[in-house]
């Protein structure tokens, strides 16, 4: 699955990608090192919960497209899992959908054949507090936010730094 995600990341406008299962557990991810596993797992859990609510209200979902400043998040359900793509705001959605459409059968096959992984043990609050940076920049402000807003702000901040380089 890692190979498929790495190939997805070569498409214009894609910054990172991941696949998470129906419980929100990240099965595979291909993100720059700035994005730690905990932030990605939090995003997966929040999107899983939010998408479930949308399905109850509106029926089956074929794609979610979130935009915020210089970032775009595209979420596509696949059999047994969900594909998550972090993109730049300039990503071409039509081209992206064609490419994702070709990758989905591969991902579905890999998800179906993947053995159940043990659930990760979340770190204790004390360990998280000890690990938290004392910066006063955007990352420090993001630490005060909750849920998806926190994760998305970190992703957007990273993309802004990349576009400035």
C-alpha positions, 0 to 999 in steps of 0.5 A: 500500500505504501507504494500506491500512496507514494505514487499518489504523492507524485501527482501535481498538488498532492502533499501527502496521503494516507489510508485509514480503516473503519475504526480510524486506524491509519493503515498506511501513510506517505506524509512529510516527517512534519506530520506525526502519526498522532496528528494523522490518527486524530485527523482520521478519527475526526473525519471518520466521525464527521463522514458518518454524520454526513452519511446519516443526514445525506446518504452515501458519500463519494468524496469530501473536498475541504478547502482552507487557505492554501490547503485542500483535503480530499477524502474518498471512501474505498471498500473497508477504508478511506483514502485521505489526500492533503493537497495544495489549493491549486490541485486539479480536482478533475485530474486528481479524481481520474488518478484516484479512480485508477488507484482505488481498486489497488487500495481496496485489494490491499486493504482486503488482503491486509492482516488486522494490525494491533491497535496502537496504545495512545501516549499518556497526557504527561508524555504528550505534555513533555514532548510539546514544543514551547514555540510561540509561532503558528504551531504553538497556537495550533496546540491550543486548538481541538480536533480537526482544526488543530490538525488542518492548521498544522497542515496549512502552516506547513504548506505555507512554509513550503510555498515561501521557500 
